[in-house]
Amino acid sequence: MAVFTRPRQAFVIAGVLGLALSATACGTGDDKKSNNAGSAECAAYDKYEGHDGKKVSIYASIRDAEADLLRTSWKAFEDCTGIEIDYEGNAEFEAQLPVRVDGGNAPDLAFVPQPGLVKRFADAGKLKSLGADTKTMAEQNLPADWLKYGTVNGTLYGVPLGANVKSFVWYSPKLFKEKGWTVPTSWDDLIKLSDTIAASGIKPWCAGIESGDATGWPATDWIEDVILRTQGPEVYDQWTTHAIPFNDPRIVDAVNRAGTILKNEKYMNGGFGGVKSIGTTAFGEAGLPVTTGKCAMHRQASFYANQFPEGTKVAEDGDAFAFYFPAIDTAKGKPVLGAGEFVVGYTDRPEVQAVQTYLASSEYVNSRAKLGNWVTANNKLDIANVASPIDKLSVQILQDKSGVFRFDGSDLMPAAVGAGTFWKGMVEWINGKDTASVLQGIESSWK
Amino acid sequence: MEFDFAEEQPKFLMLMYGLIAFVVVVGGLLLLLDVVPAWFARRREAQLVTASASGAPLPRRRSKGEGLFALFFLLPTLLLLTVGLVVPAIRTTLLSFMDAGSTNWVGLRNYGWMFSDDSIVRVLINTLVWVVLVPLIATGFGLIYAVLVDKARFESVAKSLIFLPMAISFVGASIIWKFVYAYRGEGDQIGLLNQIVVSLGGEPKQWLLESPLNTLLLIVIMVWIQAGFAMVVLSAAIKAIPGDIVEAARLDGVSPWQMFWQITMPSIRPALIVVVVTLTIATLKVFDIVRTATNGNYDTSVIASEMYNQAFRYGQNGQGSALAVFLFILVIPVVIYQIRNLRQQREG
């Protein structure tokens, strides 16, 4: 079975291929970045100097267009300091990060959106605690409760980076104006409005929890928002830390209250079908009927602004806008549910620490915010740099010192619950399973 | 979207590197496979020539060089098997007796969890349903088809129609079928199945939400992909039945039915077993279809997808490993049966 009938012929082919390979390999000789340190625009980066030519790898779940914005946002830093940031975004981030870390191939830095995952790595001794400079910078620039989410057993591991506000209800200002509906400011108003809308023949709500691997998470946000509203932040904290069982009567109550909207055939699911269609509707598409008048309201985080088709005017008088998901018990304040990602380090080389410090700095957050579609809890963010009205509103909410802010509960819980049985349980709940047995199932999985 | 060639240049460069690397590696391997045996052949030839010239007895067939030759082919395989299969298998087995973080020994707790947790028992039952139905239906369908189209007109066209889905990846096939099962509450149905139901005057249904129907609908996807494989192998086996046997049977005046059971079936038995065994192992490992179509929701999860979730998504290394070991144990009897069978055939 001679593949090449003449050995000489084969050698010629192999030789040519070898030559071609070496020739192309020469073509991409790394041309070193021009180091323009010392110029005026680089003055802000003086304190990160001294790591010229070093490489720092970052791994995160942010991809495509958003990843390009990230790369642009630290371009000036790279040019001035000579540190090269090697960014990689992966859709399977949550599953792949542990594989990479356990396999001895950890990135230098990772943007982890789940405090639960930060804790898992910290407990396993994989994370480096923050360097002194980073710690000082983080403590100066970020609110204490956000730092708390990056802290495990008293040690600060994660620096909060981006943030989003989840307690929003998207609606169409045009449709509301046309029909004479007003934005509700209390839960009772919200239900009254829903009934009015339902009576007019339009389904008041639309929702979708299909999100591939992560199917179910939008429903957990609903539950968390309602628990914060009916029970207040203390019970919420007990719930997320498992100080009270998952099927505590207060939690059952809150889930049932969310069910009065989510599992109400009269309210659901504008543009898609009945209640059960929530389970198979992609979360990105779920709110789109708001702009076509097929549904009136869609509860989803600030980042949903990016989902509307191009040309949609997202503004207080436009095609789509969001109002604050109203409080239930005004005595419990105006709670806000949110989330964000944390910069954690698996190595602590000086250049890695420099990048980590830089990501907590005012230079970075403003540089990223100027590119649009981004907010952070970092109080050095100048609101003038935030363009979109919904982002502006989010920043105001995040920087409001009187607001009661709580982090997404399913992200705080251990992954087996927060990203496992809780998500799956919500899918079953939407699909018709009763509240008590769903919560009992989740509780029994929390060890 | 506009396509800027210059901007995409690095990607094309990368693509070119990939192609070149592929050609170099594969070409190199082929070259090696060509040159090395040729070298051994030439050496043996020279040995034979010298041996015959000197009148000495011919060297025995299995010389030292031959052993070296065998080692040359075996070594890479052995090495890869050890690194890629044996070591991970041992490690997984050890991990299955440890806790979520792989730090403390917990004995058989993970296995206890596997058989007591309702949702996991459901997963095991689903896997059983898959393993029973897919090989049975796919092989049955492939066999009937192979017999029916044998020596028919347009045989090759008919066969390629069934064989085509084999060329589609599991993920691709699942996406295609997800569209078939798609549901729209209002307006036009985009799913074929629901459109058929609607045009017959029925109500559209959310096919993938209803257990256990959804598992059966996912099994349809696997059968759709694998029936072609069964058909091709069995068709080849049917064609390999010696013509004189068939002719003799004809002369004896057998009915088509007798022909099938008395002649065809016994003759293709080895091929039939190979198909069933291959499909059984493939079905035990099914992962892509479930993950793409429902992600294991609505009671459709199977062992492989649950294993991935437990180990990699939920950080439950112990439980994930226990599922993996269980899957491994399930495959072993099938493999043993296959080996025994092959051995019997060789002896018989």
Interface residues (C-beta under 8 A of the other chain):
Chain A: A2 V3 F4 P7 A10 F11 I13 A14 L17 G18 A20 L21 T24 T28 E94 A95 Q96 P98 V99 L117 R120 D123 A124 G212 D213 T215 G216 N269 G271 F272 G273 G274 K276 S277 G279 T280 K294 P414 A415 A416 A419 G420 K424 V427 E428 N431 G441 S445
Chain B: L13 M16 Y17 I20 A21 V23 V24 G27 G28 L30 L31 L33 D34 V35 A38 A100 G101 D117 D118 S119 Y183 R184 G185 E186 Q206 L208 L209 R291 N295 N297 Y298 Y308 N309 Q310 F312 R313 Y314 G315 Q316
